[in-house]
Amino acid sequence: MTPADIDRLVAAGAVGDVLGRYIGADGRIVDHDLDARTVGISLDELRAADVAFAVIAGESKREIAAAVVASG
């Protein structure tokens, strides 16, 4: 990802990423084309897991942490 890519995602409402999937404050994917090219489990698969751990540190991660918790 280039700085311009990140700027575009932020302009689209991204507050951070979960496993490389960029989400907005509501926990929804902000760029479906990028998400379709992302390798790994989907957010729906993660939400369906019996157990999941999140490691989030630092004040700059507050928005993404809130989005992750609010969206399950």
mmCIF file as Biopython writes it, N, C-alpha, C and O atoms, coordinates in Angstrom:
data_model
#
loop_
_atom_site.group_PDB
_atom_site.id
_atom_site.type_symbol
_atom_site.label_atom_id
_atom_site.label_alt_id
_atom_site.label_comp_id
_atom_site.label_asym_id
_atom_site.label_entity_id
_atom_site.label_seq_id
_atom_site.pdbx_PDB_ins_code
_atom_site.Cartn_x
_atom_site.Cartn_y
_atom_site.Cartn_z
_atom_site.occupancy
_atom_site.B_iso_or_equiv
_atom_site.auth_seq_id
_atom_site.auth_asym_id
_atom_site.pdbx_PDB_model_num
ATOM 1   N N  . MET A ? 1  ? 0.847   -1.179  0.000  1.0 0.0 1  A 1 
ATOM 2   C CA . MET A ? 1  ? 0.000   0.000   0.000  1.0 0.0 1  A 1 
ATOM 3   C C  . MET A ? 1  ? 0.889   1.237   0.000  1.0 0.0 1  A 1 
ATOM 4   O O  . MET A ? 1  ? 1.846   1.333   0.768  1.0 0.0 1  A 1 
ATOM 5   N N  . THR A ? 2  ? 0.561   2.160   -0.857 1.0 0.0 2  A 1 
ATOM 6   C CA . THR A ? 2  ? 1.296   3.421   -0.911 1.0 0.0 2  A 1 
ATOM 7   C C  . THR A ? 2  ? 0.610   4.433   0.014  1.0 0.0 2  A 1 
ATOM 8   O O  . THR A ? 2  ? -0.536  4.233   0.418  1.0 0.0 2  A 1 
ATOM 9   N N  . PRO A ? 3  ? 1.310   5.513   0.342  1.0 0.0 3  A 1 
ATOM 10  C CA . PRO A ? 3  ? 0.653   6.561   1.125  1.0 0.0 3  A 1 
ATOM 11  C C  . PRO A ? 3  ? -0.608  7.090   0.431  1.0 0.0 3  A 1 
ATOM 12  O O  . PRO A ? 3  ? -1.582  7.431   1.102  1.0 0.0 3  A 1 
ATOM 13  N N  . ALA A ? 4  ? -0.599  7.160   -0.888 1.0 0.0 4  A 1 
ATOM 14  C CA . ALA A ? 4  ? -1.782  7.618   -1.626 1.0 0.0 4  A 1 
ATOM 15  C C  . ALA A ? 4  ? -2.944  6.635   -1.463 1.0 0.0 4  A 1 
ATOM 16  O O  . ALA A ? 4  ? -4.100  7.047   -1.366 1.0 0.0 4  A 1 
ATOM 17  N N  . ASP A ? 5  ? -2.634  5.332   -1.434 1.0 0.0 5  A 1 
ATOM 18  C CA . ASP A ? 5  ? -3.673  4.320   -1.207 1.0 0.0 5  A 1 
ATOM 19  C C  . ASP A ? 5  ? -4.306  4.514   0.168  1.0 0.0 5  A 1 
ATOM 20  O O  . ASP A ? 5  ? -5.528  4.471   0.310  1.0 0.0 5  A 1 
ATOM 21  N N  . ILE A ? 6  ? -3.474  4.724   1.166  1.0 0.0 6  A 1 
ATOM 22  C CA . ILE A ? 6  ? -3.976  4.932   2.529  1.0 0.0 6  A 1 
ATOM 23  C C  . ILE A ? 6  ? -4.821  6.204   2.594  1.0 0.0 6  A 1 
ATOM 24  O O  . ILE A ? 6  ? -5.882  6.214   3.218  1.0 0.0 6  A 1 
ATOM 25  N N  . ASP A ? 7  ? -4.354  7.275   1.953  1.0 0.0 7  A 1 
ATOM 26  C CA . ASP A ? 7  ? -5.125  8.525   1.924  1.0 0.0 7  A 1 
ATOM 27  C C  . ASP A ? 7  ? -6.497  8.305   1.293  1.0 0.0 7  A 1 
ATOM 28  O O  . ASP A ? 7  ? -7.494  8.850   1.768  1.0 0.0 7  A 1 
ATOM 29  N N  . ARG A ? 8  ? -6.550  7.510   0.226  1.0 0.0 8  A 1 
ATOM 30  C CA . ARG A ? 8  ? -7.813  7.214   -0.455 1.0 0.0 8  A 1 
ATOM 31  C C  . ARG A ? 8  ? -8.743  6.433   0.468  1.0 0.0 8  A 1 
ATOM 32  O O  . ARG A ? 8  ? -9.944  6.702   0.515  1.0 0.0 8  A 1 
ATOM 33  N N  . LEU A ? 9  ? -8.192  5.468   1.201  1.0 0.0 9  A 1 
ATOM 34  C CA . LEU A ? 9  ? -9.004  4.684   2.128  1.0 0.0 9  A 1 
ATOM 35  C C  . LEU A ? 9  ? -9.535  5.556   3.266  1.0 0.0 9  A 1 
ATOM 36  O O  . LEU A ? 9  ? -10.697 5.434   3.652  1.0 0.0 9  A 1 
ATOM 37  N N  . VAL A ? 10 ? -8.696  6.424   3.795  1.0 0.0 10 A 1 
ATOM 38  C CA . VAL A ? 10 ? -9.132  7.341   4.856  1.0 0.0 10 A 1 
ATOM 39  C C  . VAL A ? 10 ? -10.232 8.262   4.330  1.0 0.0 10 A 1 
ATOM 40  O O  . VAL A ? 10 ? -11.215 8.515   5.026  1.0 0.0 10 A 1 
ATOM 41  N N  . ALA A ? 11 ? -10.070 8.762   3.110  1.0 0.0 11 A 1 
ATOM 42  C CA . ALA A ? 11 ? -11.090 9.621   2.508  1.0 0.0 11 A 1 
ATOM 43  C C  . ALA A ? 11 ? -12.416 8.870   2.332  1.0 0.0 11 A 1 
ATOM 44  O O  . ALA A ? 11 ? -13.489 9.472   2.367  1.0 0.0 11 A 1 
ATOM 45  N N  . ALA A ? 12 ? -12.325 7.552   2.143  1.0 0.0 12 A 1 
ATOM 46  C CA . ALA A ? 12 ? -13.522 6.715   2.003  1.0 0.0 12 A 1 
ATOM 47  C C  . ALA A ? 12 ? -14.134 6.360   3.354  1.0 0.0 12 A 1 
ATOM 48  O O  . ALA A ? 12 ? -15.190 5.731   3.412  1.0 0.0 12 A 1 
ATOM 49  N N  . GLY A ? 13 ? -13.470 6.764   4.446  1.0 0.0 13 A 1 
ATOM 50  C CA . GLY A ? 13 ? -14.012 6.534   5.779  1.0 0.0 13 A 1 
ATOM 51  C C  . GLY A ? 13 ? -13.302 5.493   6.611  1.0 0.0 13 A 1 
ATOM 52  O O  . GLY A ? 13 ? -13.750 5.185   7.715  1.0 0.0 13 A 1 
ATOM 53  N N  . ALA A ? 14 ? -12.205 4.940   6.118  1.0 0.0 14 A 1 
ATOM 54  C CA . ALA A ? 14 ? -11.482 3.913   6.880  1.0 0.0 14 A 1 
ATOM 55  C C  . ALA A ? 14 ? -10.905 4.491   8.164  1.0 0.0 14 A 1 
ATOM 56  O O  . ALA A ? 14 ? -10.341 5.585   8.175  1.0 0.0 14 A 1 
ATOM 57  N N  . VAL A ? 15 ? -11.058 3.728   9.252  1.0 0.0 15 A 1 
ATOM 58  C CA . VAL A ? 15 ? -10.440 4.104   10.524 1.0 0.0 15 A 1 
ATOM 59  C C  . VAL A ? 15 ? -9.296  3.165   10.870 1.0 0.0 15 A 1 
ATOM 60  O O  . VAL A ? 15 ? -8.574  3.395   11.840 1.0 0.0 15 A 1 
ATOM 61  N N  . GLY A ? 16 ? -9.124  2.100   10.078 1.0 0.0 16 A 1 
ATOM 62  C CA . GLY A ? 16 ? -8.049  1.140   10.302 1.0 0.0 16 A 1 
ATOM 63  C C  . GLY A ? 16 ? -8.344  -0.154  9.585  1.0 0.0 16 A 1 
ATOM 64  O O  . GLY A ? 16 ? -9.260  -0.241  8.767  1.0 0.0 16 A 1 
ATOM 65  N N  . ASP A ? 17 ? -7.545  -1.163  9.909  1.0 0.0 17 A 1 
ATOM 66  C CA . ASP A ? 17 ? -7.762  -2.446  9.252  1.0 0.0 17 A 1 
ATOM 67  C C  . ASP A ? 17 ? -7.794  -3.576  10.269 1.0 0.0 17 A 1 
ATOM 68  O O  . ASP A ? 17 ? -7.214  -3.491  11.352 1.0 0.0 17 A 1 
ATOM 69  N N  . VAL A ? 18 ? -8.487  -4.627  9.885  1.0 0.0 18 A 1 
ATOM 70  C CA . VAL A ? 18 ? -8.554  -5.876  10.645 1.0 0.0 18 A 1 
ATOM 71  C C  . VAL A ? 18 ? -8.114  -6.958  9.675  1.0 0.0 18 A 1 
ATOM 72  O O  . VAL A ? 18 ? -8.804  -7.238  8.694  1.0 0.0 18 A 1 
ATOM 73  N N  . LEU A ? 19 ? -6.968  -7.563  9.946  1.0 0.0 19 A 1 
ATOM 74  C CA . LEU A ? 19 ? -6.428  -8.597  9.067  1.0 0.0 19 A 1 
ATOM 75  C C  . LEU A ? 19 ? -6.296  -8.109  7.624  1.0 0.0 19 A 1 
ATOM 76  O O  . LEU A ? 19 ? -6.508  -8.871  6.680  1.0 0.0 19 A 1 
ATOM 77  N N  . GLY A ? 20 ? -5.945  -6.839  7.465  1.0 0.0 20 A 1 
ATOM 78  C CA . GLY A ? 20 ? -5.751  -6.275  6.128  1.0 0.0 20 A 1 
ATOM 79  C C  . GLY A ? 20 ? -7.033  -5.832  5.453  1.0 0.0 20 A 1 
ATOM 80  O O  . GLY A ? 20 ? -7.016  -5.444  4.285  1.0 0.0 20 A 1 
ATOM 81  N N  . ARG A ? 21 ? -8.139  -5.884  6.166  1.0 0.0 21 A 1 
ATOM 82  C CA . ARG A ? 21 ? -9.432  -5.474  5.609  1.0 0.0 21 A 1 
ATOM 83  C C  . ARG A ? 21 ? -9.806  -4.125  6.227  1.0 0.0 21 A 1 
ATOM 84  O O  . ARG A ? 21 ? -10.045 -4.025  7.431  1.0 0.0 21 A 1 
ATOM 85  N N  . TYR A ? 22 ? -9.851  -3.101  5.390  1.0 0.0 22 A 1 
ATOM 86  C CA . TYR A ? 22 ? -10.034 -1.731  5.871  1.0 0.0 22 A 1 
ATOM 87  C C  . TYR A ? 22 ? -11.508 -1.450  6.131  1.0 0.0 22 A 1 
ATOM 88  O O  . TYR A ? 22 ? -12.363 -1.630  5.264  1.0 0.0 22 A 1 
ATOM 89  N N  . ILE A ? 23 ? -11.777 -0.998  7.368  1.0 0.0 23 A 1 
ATOM 90  C CA . ILE A ? 23 ? -13.157 -0.776  7.787  1.0 0.0 23 A 1 
ATOM 91  C C  . ILE A ? 23 ? -13.363 0.657   8.253  1.0 0.0 23 A 1 
ATOM 92  O O  . ILE A ? 23 ? -12.428 1.360   8.637  1.0 0.0 23 A 1 
ATOM 93  N N  . GLY A ? 24 ? -14.636 1.061   8.203  1.0 0.0 24 A 1 
ATOM 94  C CA . GLY A ? 24 ? -15.035 2.355   8.723  1.0 0.0 24 A 1 
ATOM 95  C C  . GLY A ? 24 ? -15.441 2.234   10.181 1.0 0.0 24 A 1 
ATOM 96  O O  . GLY A ? 24 ? -15.363 1.155   10.767 1.0 0.0 24 A 1 
ATOM 97  N N  . ALA A ? 25 ? -15.871 3.334   10.761 1.0 0.0 25 A 1 
ATOM 98  C CA . ALA A ? 25 ? -16.257 3.363   12.169 1.0 0.0 25 A 1 
ATOM 99  C C  . ALA A ? 25 ? -17.429 2.431   12.463 1.0 0.0 25 A 1 
ATOM 100 O O  . ALA A ? 25 ? -17.619 2.012   13.604 1.0 0.0 25 A 1 
ATOM 101 N N  . ASP A ? 26 ? -18.212 2.109   11.440 1.0 0.0 26 A 1 
ATOM 102 C CA . ASP A ? 26 ? -19.348 1.206   11.611 1.0 0.0 26 A 1 
ATOM 103 C C  . ASP A ? 26 ? -18.964 -0.266  11.477 1.0 0.0 26 A 1 
ATOM 104 O O  . ASP A ? 26 ? -19.817 -1.144  11.606 1.0 0.0 26 A 1 
ATOM 105 N N  . GLY A ? 27 ? -17.675 -0.540  11.216 1.0 0.0 27 A 1 
ATOM 106 C CA . GLY A ? 27 ? -17.206 -1.908  11.084 1.0 0.0 27 A 1 
ATOM 107 C C  . GLY A ? 27 ? -17.390 -2.509  9.706  1.0 0.0 27 A 1 
ATOM 108 O O  . GLY A ? 27 ? -17.123 -3.694  9.507  1.0 0.0 27 A 1 
ATOM 109 N N  . ARG A ? 28 ? -17.841 -1.717  8.755  1.0 0.0 28 A 1 
ATOM 110 C CA . ARG A ? 28 ? -18.061 -2.206  7.392  1.0 0.0 28 A 1 
ATOM 111 C C  . ARG A ? 28 ? -16.860 -1.919  6.512  1.0 0.0 28 A 1 
ATOM 112 O O  . ARG A ? 28 ? -16.142 -0.939  6.710  1.0 0.0 28 A 1 
ATOM 113 N N  . ILE A ? 29 ? -16.656 -2.787  5.543  1.0 0.0 29 A 1 
ATOM 114 C CA . ILE A ? 29 ? -15.574 -2.635  4.569  1.0 0.0 29 A 1 
ATOM 115 C C  . ILE A ? 29 ? -15.770 -1.327  3.804  1.0 0.0 29 A 1 
ATOM 116 O O  . ILE A ? 29 ? -16.886 -1.015  3.389  1.0 0.0 29 A 1 
ATOM 117 N N  . VAL A ? 30 ? -14.698 -0.564  3.615  1.0 0.0 30 A 1 
ATOM 118 C CA . VAL A ? 30 ? -14.816 0.711   2.897  1.0 0.0 30 A 1 
ATOM 119 C C  . VAL A ? 30 ? -14.433 0.604   1.424  1.0 0.0 30 A 1 
ATOM 120 O O  . VAL A ? 30 ? -14.808 1.470   0.634  1.0 0.0 30 A 1 
ATOM 121 N N  . ASP A ? 31 ? -13.704 -0.425  1.039  1.0 0.0 31 A 1 
ATOM 122 C CA . ASP A ? 31 ? -13.305 -0.595  -0.359 1.0 0.0 31 A 1 
ATOM 123 C C  . ASP A ? 31 ? -13.509 -2.067  -0.735 1.0 0.0 31 A 1 
ATOM 124 O O  . ASP A ? 31 ? -12.657 -2.914  -0.468 1.0 0.0 31 A 1 
ATOM 125 N N  . HIS A ? 32 ? -14.644 -2.346  -1.353 1.0 0.0 32 A 1 
ATOM 126 C CA . HIS A ? 32 ? -14.988 -3.735  -1.667 1.0 0.0 32 A 1 
ATOM 127 C C  . HIS A ? 32 ? -14.074 -4.341  -2.733 1.0 0.0 32 A 1 
ATOM 128 O O  . HIS A ? 32 ? -13.822 -5.546  -2.711 1.0 0.0 32 A 1 
ATOM 129 N N  . ASP A ? 33 ? -13.577 -3.529  -3.660 1.0 0.0 33 A 1 
ATOM 130 C CA . ASP A ? 33 ? -12.645 -4.047  -4.669 1.0 0.0 33 A 1 
ATOM 131 C C  . ASP A ? 33 ? -11.342 -4.504  -4.016 1.0 0.0 33 A 1 
ATOM 132 O O  . ASP A ? 33 ? -10.845 -5.590  -4.315 1.0 0.0 33 A 1 
ATOM 133 N N  . LEU A ? 34 ? -10.793 -3.689  -3.135 1.0 0.0 34 A 1 
ATOM 134 C CA . LEU A ? 34 ? -9.583  -4.068  -2.409 1.0 0.0 34 A 1 
ATOM 135 C C  . LEU A ? 34 ? -9.854  -5.297  -1.554 1.0 0.0 34 A 1 
ATOM 136 O O  . LEU A ? 34 ? -9.039  -6.219  -1.514 1.0 0.0 34 A 1 
ATOM 137 N N  . ASP A ? 35 ? -10.985 -5.315  -0.875 1.0 0.0 35 A 1 
ATOM 138 C CA . ASP A ? 35 ? -11.314 -6.440  -0.008 1.0 0.0 35 A 1 
ATOM 139 C C  . ASP A ? 35 ? -11.405 -7.746  -0.804 1.0 0.0 35 A 1 
ATOM 140 O O  . ASP A ? 35 ? -11.006 -8.800  -0.311 1.0 0.0 35 A 1 
ATOM 141 N N  . ALA A ? 36 ? -11.920 -7.679  -2.011 1.0 0.0 36 A 1 
ATOM 142 C CA . ALA A ? 36 ? -12.037 -8.879  -2.847 1.0 0.0 36 A 1 
ATOM 143 C C  . ALA A ? 36 ? -10.668 -9.445  -3.220 1.0 0.0 36 A 1 
ATOM 144 O O  . ALA A ? 36 ? -10.548 -10.635 -3.511 1.0 0.0 36 A 1 
ATOM 145 N N  . ARG A ? 37 ? -9.640  -8.601  -3.211 1.0 0.0 37 A 1 
ATOM 146 C CA . ARG A ? 37 ? -8.282  -9.047  -3.542 1.0 0.0 37 A 1 
ATOM 147 C C  . ARG A ? 37 ? -7.461  -9.408  -2.306 1.0 0.0 37 A 1 
ATOM 148 O O  . ARG A ? 37 ? -6.322  -9.858  -2.431 1.0 0.0 37 A 1 
ATOM 149 N N  . THR A ? 38 ? -8.023  -9.217  -1.124 1.0 0.0 38 A 1 
ATOM 150 C CA . THR A ? 38 ? -7.303  -9.476  0.121  1.0 0.0 38 A 1 
ATOM 151 C C  . THR A ? 38 ? -7.351  -10.961 0.443  1.0 0.0 38 A 1 
ATOM 152 O O  . THR A ? 38 ? -8.419  -11.574 0.435  1.0 0.0 38 A 1 
ATOM 153 N N  . VAL A ? 39 ? -6.192  -11.532 0.726  1.0 0.0 39 A 1 
ATOM 154 C CA . VAL A ? 39 ? -6.089  -12.952 1.031  1.0 0.0 39 A 1 
ATOM 155 C C  . VAL A ? 39 ? -6.218  -13.156 2.536  1.0 0.0 39 A 1 
ATOM 156 O O  . VAL A ? 39 ? -5.561  -12.470 3.319  1.0 0.0 39 A 1 
ATOM 157 N N  . GLY A ? 40 ? -7.053  -14.086 2.934  1.0 0.0 40 A 1 
ATOM 158 C CA . GLY A ? 40 ? -7.238  -14.395 4.347  1.0 0.0 40 A 1 
ATOM 159 C C  . GLY A ? 40 ? -8.700  -14.574 4.661  1.0 0.0 40 A 1 
ATOM 160 O O  . GLY A ? 40 ? -9.553  -14.492 3.778  1.0 0.0 40 A 1 
ATOM 161 N N  . ILE A ? 41 ? -8.989  -14.822 5.931  1.0 0.0 41 A 1 
ATOM 162 C CA . ILE A ? 41 ? -10.387 -15.025 6.303  1.0 0.0 41 A 1 
ATOM 163 C C  . ILE A ? 41 ? -11.150 -13.709 6.189  1.0 0.0 41 A 1 
ATOM 164 O O  . ILE A ? 41 ? -10.586 -12.627 6.348  1.0 0.0 41 A 1 
ATOM 165 N N  . SER A ? 42 ? -12.423 -13.827 5.914  1.0 0.0 42 A 1 
ATOM 166 C CA . SER A ? 42 ? -13.267 -12.637 5.801  1.0 0.0 42 A 1 
ATOM 167 C C  . SER A ? 42 ? -13.675 -12.158 7.195  1.0 0.0 42 A 1 
ATOM 168 O O  . SER A ? 42 ? -13.501 -12.868 8.185  1.0 0.0 42 A 1 
ATOM 169 N N  . LEU A ? 43 ? -14.213 -10.959 7.252  1.0 0.0 43 A 1 
ATOM 170 C CA . LEU A ? 43 ? -14.695 -10.458 8.543  1.0 0.0 43 A 1 
ATOM 171 C C  . LEU A ? 43 ? -15.884 -11.270 9.020  1.0 0.0 43 A 1 
ATOM 172 O O  . LEU A ? 43 ? -16.050 -11.463 10.224 1.0 0.0 43 A 1 
ATOM 173 N N  . ASP A ? 44 ? -16.720 -11.753 8.103  1.0 0.0 44 A 1 
ATOM 174 C CA . ASP A ? 44 ? -17.838 -12.607 8.502  1.0 0.0 44 A 1 
ATOM 175 C C  . ASP A ? 44 ? -17.341 -13.908 9.126  1.0 0.0 44 A 1 
ATOM 176 O O  . ASP A ? 44 ? -17.905 -14.384 10.111 1.0 0.0 44 A 1 
ATOM 177 N N  . GLU A ? 45 ? -16.284 -14.483 8.551  1.0 0.0 45 A 1 
ATOM 178 C CA . GLU A ? 45 ? -15.701 -15.701 9.127  1.0 0.0 45 A 1 
ATOM 179 C C  . GLU A ? 45 ? -15.114 -15.414 10.510 1.0 0.0 45 A 1 
ATOM 180 O O  . GLU A ? 45 ? -15.248 -16.224 11.427 1.0 0.0 45 A 1 
ATOM 181 N N  . LEU A ? 46 ? -14.473 -14.273 10.652 1.0 0.0 46 A 1 
ATOM 182 C CA . LEU A ? 46 ? -13.922 -13.891 11.951 1.0 0.0 46 A 1 
ATOM 183 C C  . LEU A ? 46 ? -15.038 -13.704 12.979 1.0 0.0 46 A 1 
ATOM 184 O O  . LEU A ? 46 ? -14.919 -14.149 14.121 1.0 0.0 46 A 1 
ATOM 185 N N  . ARG A ? 47 ? -16.115 -13.047 12.570 1.0 0.0 47 A 1 
ATOM 186 C CA . ARG A ? 47 ? -17.247 -12.837 13.484 1.0 0.0 47 A 1 
ATOM 187 C C  . ARG A ? 47 ? -17.891 -14.159 13.901 1.0 0.0 47 A 1 
ATOM 188 O O  . ARG A ? 47 ? -18.425 -14.266 15.005 1.0 0.0 47 A 1 
ATOM 189 N N  . ALA A ? 48 ? -17.844 -15.155 13.033 1.0 0.0 48 A 1 
ATOM 190 C CA . ALA A ? 48 ? -18.464 -16.455 13.321 1.0 0.0 48 A 1 
ATOM 191 C C  . ALA A ? 48 ? -17.579 -17.359 14.179 1.0 0.0 48 A 1 
ATOM 192 O O  . ALA A ? 48 ? -18.032 -18.411 14.632 1.0 0.0 48 A 1 
ATOM 193 N N  . ALA A ? 49 ? -16.339 -16.969 14.407 1.0 0.0 49 A 1 
ATOM 194 C CA . ALA A ? 49 ? -15.421 -17.799 15.194 1.0 0.0 49 A 1 
ATOM 195 C C  . ALA A ? 49 ? -15.912 -17.925 16.632 1.0 0.0 49 A 1 
ATOM 196 O O  . ALA A ? 49 ? -16.468 -16.983 17.198 1.0 0.0 49 A 1 
ATOM 197 N N  . ASP A ? 50 ? -15.699 -19.094 17.209 1.0 0.0 50 A 1 
ATOM 198 C CA . ASP A ? 50 ? -16.079 -19.301 18.601 1.0 0.0 50 A 1 
ATOM 199 C C  . ASP A ? 50 ? -15.222 -18.469 19.545 1.0 0.0 50 A 1 
ATOM 200 O O  . ASP A ? 50 ? -15.704 -17.981 20.567 1.0 0.0 50 A 1 
ATOM 201 N N  . VAL A ? 51 ? -13.948 -18.310 19.197 1.0 0.0 51 A 1 
ATOM 202 C CA . VAL A ? 51 ? -13.014 -17.546 20.019 1.0 0.0 51 A 1 
ATOM 203 C C  . VAL A ? 51 ? -12.149 -16.699 19.098 1.0 0.0 51 A 1 
ATOM 204 O O  . VAL A ? 51 ? -11.664 -17.179 18.073 1.0 0.0 51 A 1 
ATOM 205 N N  . ALA A ? 52 ? -11.960 -15.444 19.464 1.0 0.0 52 A 1 
ATOM 206 C CA . ALA A ? 52 ? -11.070 -14.564 18.709 1.0 0.0 52 A 1 
ATOM 207 C C  . ALA A ? 52 ? -10.359 -13.644 19.692 1.0 0.0 52 A 1 
ATOM 208 O O  . ALA A ? 52 ? -10.919 -13.265 20.720 1.0 0.0 52 A 1 
ATOM 209 N N  . PHE A ? 53 ? -9.143  -13.296 19.370 1.0 0.0 53 A 1 
ATOM 210 C CA . PHE A ? 53 ? -8.349  -12.379 20.188 1.0 0.0 53 A 1 
ATOM 211 C C  . PHE A ? 53 ? -7.997  -11.164 19.359 1.0 0.0 53 A 1 
ATOM 212 O O  . PHE A ? 53 ? -7.683  -11.286 18.175 1.0 0.0 53 A 1 
ATOM 213 N N  . ALA A ? 54 ? -8.046  -10.005 19.962 1.0 0.0 54 A 1 
ATOM 214 C CA . ALA A ? 54 ? -7.622  -8.775  19.305 1.0 0.0 54 A 1 
ATOM 215 C C  . ALA A ? 54 ? -6.491  -8.174  20.126 1.0 0.0 54 A 1 
ATOM 216 O O  . ALA A ? 54 ? -6.575  -8.089  21.351 1.0 0.0 54 A 1 
ATOM 217 N N  . VAL A ? 55 ? -5.447  -7.764  19.447 1.0 0.0 55 A 1 
ATOM 218 C CA . VAL A ? 55 ? -4.341  -7.076  20.094 1.0 0.0 55 A 1 
ATOM 219 C C  . VAL A ? 55 ? -4.254  -5.701  19.459 1.0 0.0 55 A 1 
ATOM 220 O O  . VAL A ? 55 ? -3.898  -5.561  18.289 1.0 0.0 55 A 1 
ATOM 221 N N  . ILE A ? 56 ? -4.584  -4.693  20.244 1.0 0.0 56 A 1 
ATOM 222 C CA . ILE A ? 56 ? -4.617  -3.314  19.761 1.0 0.0 56 A 1 
ATOM 223 C C  . ILE A ? 56 ? -3.930  -2.460  20.813 1.0 0.0 56 A 1 
ATOM 224 O O  . ILE A ? 56 ? -4.272  -2.535  21.993 1.0 0.0 56 A 1 
ATOM 225 N N  . ALA A ? 57 ? -2.966  -1.650  20.396 1.0 0.0 57 A 1 
ATOM 226 C CA . ALA A ? 57 ? -2.238  -0.844  21.368 1.0 0.0 57 A 1 
ATOM 227 C C  . ALA A ? 57 ? -2.046  0.583   20.865 1.0 0.0 57 A 1 
ATOM 228 O O  . ALA A ? 57 ? -1.809  0.813   19.679 1.0 0.0 57 A 1 
ATOM 229 N N  . GLY A ? 58 ? -2.150  1.506   21.760 1.0 0.0 58 A 1 
ATOM 230 C CA . GLY A ? 58 ? -1.829  2.894   21.457 1.0 0.0 58 A 1 
ATOM 231 C C  . GLY A ? 58 ? -3.043  3.764   21.232 1.0 0.0 58 A 1 
ATOM 232 O O  . GLY A ? 58 ? -4.070  3.310   20.727 1.0 0.0 58 A 1 
ATOM 233 N N  . GLU A ? 59 ? -2.914  5.010   21.611 1.0 0.0 59 A 1 
ATOM 234 C CA . GLU A ? 59 ? -3.987  6.001   21.466 1.0 0.0 59 A 1 
ATOM 235 C C  . GLU A ? 59 ? -4.427  6.144   20.013 1.0 0.0 59 A 1 
ATOM 236 O O  . GLU A ? 59 ? -5.609  6.365   19.748 1.0 0.0 59 A 1 
ATOM 237 N N  . SER A ? 60 ? -3.503  6.023   19.074 1.0 0.0 60 A 1 
ATOM 238 C CA . SER A ? 60 ? -3.849  6.197   17.660 1.0 0.0 60 A 1 
ATOM 239 C C  . SER A ? 60 ? -4.765  5.089   17.142 1.0 0.0 60 A 1 
ATOM 240 O O  . SER A ? 60 ? -5.328  5.206   16.053 1.0 0.0 60 A 1 
ATOM 241 N N  . LYS A ? 61 ? -4.913  4.024   17.910 1.0 0.0 61 A 1 
ATOM 242 C CA . LYS A ? 61 ? -5.746  2.882   17.502 1.0 0.0 61 A 1 
ATOM 243 C C  . LYS A ? 61 ? -7.138  2.919   18.130 1.0 0.0 61 A 1 
ATOM 244 O O  . LYS A ? 61 ? -7.902  1.964   17.993 1.0 0.0 61 A 1 
ATOM 245 N N  . ARG A ? 62 ? -7.473  4.009   18.813 1.0 0.0 62 A 1 
ATOM 246 C CA . ARG A ? 62 ? -8.752  4.096   19.515 1.0 0.0 62 A 1 
ATOM 247 C C  . ARG A ? 62 ? -9.947  3.908   18.583 1.0 0.0 62 A 1 
ATOM 248 O O  . ARG A ? 62 ? -10.874 3.168   18.910 1.0 0.0 62 A 1 
ATOM 249 N N  . GLU A ? 63 ? -9.932  4.576   17.418 1.0 0.0 63 A 1 
ATOM 250 C CA . GLU A ? 63 ? -11.081 4.482   16.502 1.0 0.0 63 A 1 
ATOM 251 C C  . GLU A ? 63 ? -11.265 3.069   15.961 1.0 0.0 63 A 1 
ATOM 252 O O  . GLU A ? 63 ? -12.389 2.572   15.904 1.0 0.0 63 A 1 
ATOM 253 N N  . ILE A ? 64 ? -10.177 2.420   15.564 1.0 0.0 64 A 1 
ATOM 254 C CA . ILE A ? 64 ? -10.301 1.065   15.026 1.0 0.0 64 A 1 
ATOM 255 C C  . ILE A ? 64 ? -10.721 0.103   16.132 1.0 0.0 64 A 1 
ATOM 256 O O  . ILE A ? 64 ? -11.492 -0.821  15.874 1.0 0.0 64 A 1 
ATOM 257 N N  . ALA A ? 65 ? -10.242 0.293   17.340 1.0 0.0 65 A 1 
ATOM 258 C CA . ALA A ? 65 ? -10.641 -0.575  18.453 1.0 0.0 65 A 1 
ATOM 259 C C  . ALA A ? 65 ? -12.146 -0.431  18.707 1.0 0.0 65 A 1 
ATOM 260 O O  . ALA A ? 65 ? -12.836 -1.431  18.907 1.0 0.0 65 A 1 
ATOM 261 N N  . ALA A ? 66 ? -12.650 0.785   18.701 1.0 0.0 66 A 1 
ATOM 262 C CA . ALA A ? 66 ? -14.086 1.006   18.910 1.0 0.0 66 A 1 
ATOM 263 C C  . ALA A ? 66 ? -14.900 0.373   17.781 1.0 0.0 66 A 1 
ATOM 264 O O  . ALA A ? 66 ? -15.953 -0.213  18.035 1.0 0.0 66 A 1 
ATOM 265 N N  . ALA A ? 67 ? -14.426 0.484   16.543 1.0 0.0 67 A 1 
ATOM 266 C CA . ALA A ? 67 ? -15.134 -0.099  15.411 1.0 0.0 67 A 1 
ATOM 267 C C  . ALA A ? 67 ? -15.170 -1.616  15.507 1.0 0.0 67 A 1 
ATOM 268 O O  . ALA A ? 67 ? -16.196 -2.233  15.221 1.0 0.0 67 A 1 
ATOM 269 N N  . VAL A ? 68 ? -14.057 -2.219  15.908 1.0 0.0 68 A 1 
ATOM 270 C CA . VAL A ? 68 ? -13.997 -3.675  16.033 1.0 0.0 68 A 1 
ATOM 271 C C  . VAL A ? 68 ? -14.966 -4.158  17.106 1.0 0.0 68 A 1 
ATOM 272 O O  . VAL A ? 68 ? -15.714 -5.110  16.883 1.0 0.0 68 A 1 
ATOM 273 N N  . VAL A ? 69 ? -14.957 -3.517  18.256 1.0 0.0 69 A 1 
ATOM 274 C CA . VAL A ? 69 ? -15.838 -3.934  19.359 1.0 0.0 69 A 1 
ATOM 275 C C  . VAL A ? 69 ? -17.297 -3.714  18.973 1.0 0.0 69 A 1 
ATOM 276 O O  . VAL A ? 69 ? -18.129 -4.592  19.203 1.0 0.0 69 A 1 
ATOM 277 N N  . ALA A ? 70 ? -17.619 -2.580  18.400 1.0 0.0 70 A 1 
ATOM 278 C CA . ALA A ? 70 ? -19.013 -2.260  18.058 1.0 0.0 70 A 1 
ATOM 279 C C  . ALA A ? 70 ? -19.574 -3.170  16.967 1.0 0.0 70 A 1 
ATOM 280 O O  . ALA A ? 70 ? -20.776 -3.434  16.938 1.0 0.0 70 A 1 
ATOM 281 N N  . SER A ? 71 ? -18.721 -3.646  16.078 1.0 0.0 71 A 1 
ATOM 282 C CA . SER A ? 71 ? -19.221 -4.438  14.947 1.0 0.0 71 A 1 
ATOM 283 C C  . SER A ? 71 ? -19.137 -5.947  15.195 1.0 0.0 71 A 1 
ATOM 284 O O  . SER A ? 71 ? -19.446 -6.744  14.309 1.0 0.0 71 A 1 
ATOM 285 N N  . GLY A ? 72 ? -18.725 -6.328  16.386 1.0 0.0 72 A 1 
ATOM 286 C CA . GLY A ? 72 ? -18.676 -7.747  16.721 1.0 0.0 72 A 1 
ATOM 287 C C  . GLY A ? 72 ? -17.462 -8.428  16.175 1.0 0.0 72 A 1 
ATOM 288 O O  . GLY A ? 72 ? -17.284 -9.629  16.378 1.0 0.0 72 A 1 
#
